[in-house]
């Protein structure tokens, strides 16, 4: 039976079976699920002369020289060979490139009766593509990152590992889930005996009044059910020399750093200093930002929980607004530089009339202004619900921004757009329109960020933590773990942080997602 017959027979037994190219085939094609499509693929293989069976006995796909062939007109998209060059494979460094390392069999391989992860080892030949949507008339180029997962061999003997975990920056749902799963993976899967928590962020490494926390089964048992950070967190406190001195003096050889954009930039400096000192230390970053504004990755942990909890605030605003004559519900959500939480919460609620985000400027006065539109909504439906991201409208408040005032992380202290809108809306209606309105202002920021992670975030946190440990044990350093196109990936820190979050990972106002928001709210353009 030839390869085409094998596939057709399999399709008859399982019509929904996806058909994939062989590992050695450089011409990826879109997945088709019908017998006719598979038959056409087999015919295409004959046309192009690719008649040799692949290692998995699947027919090879035709190349781009046959795109005009009428037999293939039913294909909606055909991906062509990926080009090489600078946008190719981007792998994190191996510790053995600057410090001596051993090679040991994974405990999942040596003890398969207990650890069935040995059935799913990931090879360093497996990569994850960043850009997965191609165009039929253009070559498809994409960066590739290593796929995360357990390796068959490891570079750290588990009994020699002394690990440190630190959480930095603001709170976010899921931090404790990540900490707990890092410990569980190190201790229960790899047999690591010494895992320490560093209290209160970077300063916990070197502050004499702060003691490290020896993590045990008992003290991490239920922390994933709690909000906040079991280890404590703080902004600032970054002193490179003191931190790396503490790492060296305490013989830590794996350091897991959980934090946002600024924290990851600090992690890069720690990694670079470790390399400079030729220390056998794996510095691992796990991105954390409730705003979901870290570049490259699909989303950050805690984001789903934040959107879900934001619904409660929006529902409260809806109830308050509907229950009053000329009622206005105003909800301020997180998002200094990007409006992802506001955007997704608006789409999920289907109750919001106006969504304001940092990426889209707006005016207050005039026929196209926000205030006139609120007035028209009150006249038409009797109430209005507004969601505003904390970084929206900064062009309106630019005179109130003091560039010299910054928090411990170096972020500019922004004026409160929520309170500003509350006061301005109330005064405009009462003083200029002679209309009495009832405005209820809700700011759930600290409620949202301090709650435990929901189910989807708990799952994500666990997989991020496991992937981080697997990659560190395999001898990689200077990387972060993130989800790219649903696949857990090993991303070099320099690649992640060289792409500024403010410029790269804001809401794309030309995207279908933002257009869905406009279609849902039916809000106009508030720009003059």
Secondary structure, DSSP 8 states (H G I E B T S, - for coil): --HHHHHHHHHHH-TT------TT-S-------SHHHHHHHHHHHHHHT--S--TT-------GGGTT-GGGTT-S-----B--SSSSB----BGGGTS----EE-HHHHTTTT-GGGGG---TT-EEES----BTTB-B---EEEE-S--SEESS-GGG-EEEEEE-SS--TTHHHHHHHHHHIIIIIS---EEEEESSSGGGGT-TT---EE--HHHHTTGGGS-S-TT---S----HHHHHHHHHHTT--EEEEEE-HHHHHHHHHHHHHHHHHT---EEEEEE--TT---SSSS--TTHHHHHHHHHHHHHHHHHHHHTSTTEEEEEEE--SS--HHHHHHHHHHS--SEEE-TTS---SSSTTSHHHHHHHHHHHHSEEEEEEETTTTTTTTGGG--TT-B-TTS-B----HHHHHHHHHHHIIIIII----EEEEEE-HHHHHTS---HHHHHHHHHHHHHHHHHHHTTB-SEEEEEETTEEEEEEHHHHHTS-HHHHSS--TTSHHHHHHHHHH-------
